[in-house]
Amino acid sequence: MSKSAKSTPPKNFEAAVSELEGLVAAMEAGNLTLEDSLAAYKRGMELTVLRPEAYALPESLLAEAKELTAIVTVSIRTARNNQEKKRKQT
């Protein structure tokens, strides 16, 4: 995910929803690196708070964002635990 993509606001609500859905799909596929997962999560959070007065995300998308938070949290904990185990083995 490029820095310009992170800072570029969506053109409209539909663009924000489309981008958020793409991020959700990519994270659910489980093929992202930890770094890419974190970048996708951060971008998703940016999308949920952009110009709330202009458009509010549907409750279902907010629920997905919360679910992604849980997925990323588990992924980070798992990665840290795996790193800790590797350090202990050496």
Wavefront OBJ file of the C-alpha trace (Angstrom):
o trace
v 0.000 0.000 0.000
v 1.621 3.235 -1.105
v 1.844 6.356 1.010
v -0.157 8.316 -1.549
v -2.995 5.791 -1.364
v -3.098 6.123 2.415
v -3.455 9.887 2.350
v -5.817 10.149 -0.607
v -9.394 10.632 0.547
v -12.089 8.762 -1.365
v -14.013 10.762 -3.960
v -17.372 9.911 -2.428
v -19.192 7.530 -0.124
v -19.380 4.779 -2.736
v -15.626 4.966 -3.311
v -15.014 4.728 0.442
v -17.304 1.706 0.753
v -15.713 0.031 -2.253
v -12.206 0.557 -0.894
v -13.232 -0.649 2.559
v -14.817 -3.780 1.084
v -11.607 -4.452 -0.856
v -9.562 -4.116 2.307
v -11.898 -6.467 4.158
v -11.665 -9.060 1.379
v -7.872 -8.856 1.269
v -7.569 -9.259 5.021
v -10.072 -12.094 5.188
v -8.175 -13.936 2.453
v -5.276 -14.152 4.889
v -2.554 -13.660 2.285
v -1.277 -10.302 3.529
v 1.932 -9.930 5.455
v 1.684 -8.553 8.951
v 2.925 -5.171 7.700
v 0.366 -5.123 4.877
v -2.385 -6.201 7.286
v -1.547 -3.310 9.582
v -1.501 -0.873 6.659
v -4.866 -2.185 5.461
v -6.292 -1.899 8.960
v -5.035 1.669 9.353
v -6.472 2.635 5.970
v -9.786 1.032 6.893
v -9.903 3.025 10.095
v -9.138 6.195 8.110
v -12.066 5.419 5.830
v -14.472 4.997 8.725
v -13.686 8.428 10.171
v -13.341 10.533 7.015
v -15.787 13.397 6.931
v -18.441 11.794 9.129
v -20.666 14.818 8.597
v -20.668 14.214 4.833
v -21.618 10.550 5.034
v -21.998 7.932 7.690
v -20.944 4.380 7.035
v -23.729 1.835 7.352
v -23.801 -0.071 10.612
v -22.882 -3.291 8.806
v -19.594 -1.781 7.579
v -18.807 -0.443 11.020
v -19.410 -3.931 12.383
v -17.001 -5.304 9.759
v -14.414 -2.714 10.802
v -14.755 -3.859 14.406
v -14.415 -7.468 13.292
v -11.275 -6.557 11.369
v -9.903 -4.941 14.498
v -10.282 -8.260 16.269
v -8.690 -10.164 13.363
v -5.701 -7.826 13.228
v -5.296 -7.934 16.991
v -5.201 -11.734 16.933
v -2.775 -11.685 13.976
v -0.432 -9.325 15.801
v -0.565 -11.382 18.991
v 0.068 -14.578 17.057
v 3.034 -13.043 15.226
v 4.486 -11.761 18.501
v 3.991 -15.132 20.185
v 5.689 -16.889 17.268
v 8.618 -14.478 17.434
v 8.883 -15.015 21.186
v 8.875 -18.810 20.735
v 11.611 -18.578 18.102
v 13.747 -16.414 20.413
v 13.313 -18.884 23.262
v 14.322 -21.793 21.026
v 17.617 -20.180 20.084
l 1 2 3 4 5 6 7 8 9 10 11 12 13 14 15 16 17 18 19 20 21 22 23 24 25 26 27 28 29 30 31 32 33 34 35 36 37 38 39 40 41 42 43 44 45 46 47 48 49 50 51 52 53 54 55 56 57 58 59 60 61 62 63 64 65 66 67 68 69 70 71 72 73 74 75 76 77 78 79 80 81 82 83 84 85 86 87 88 89 90
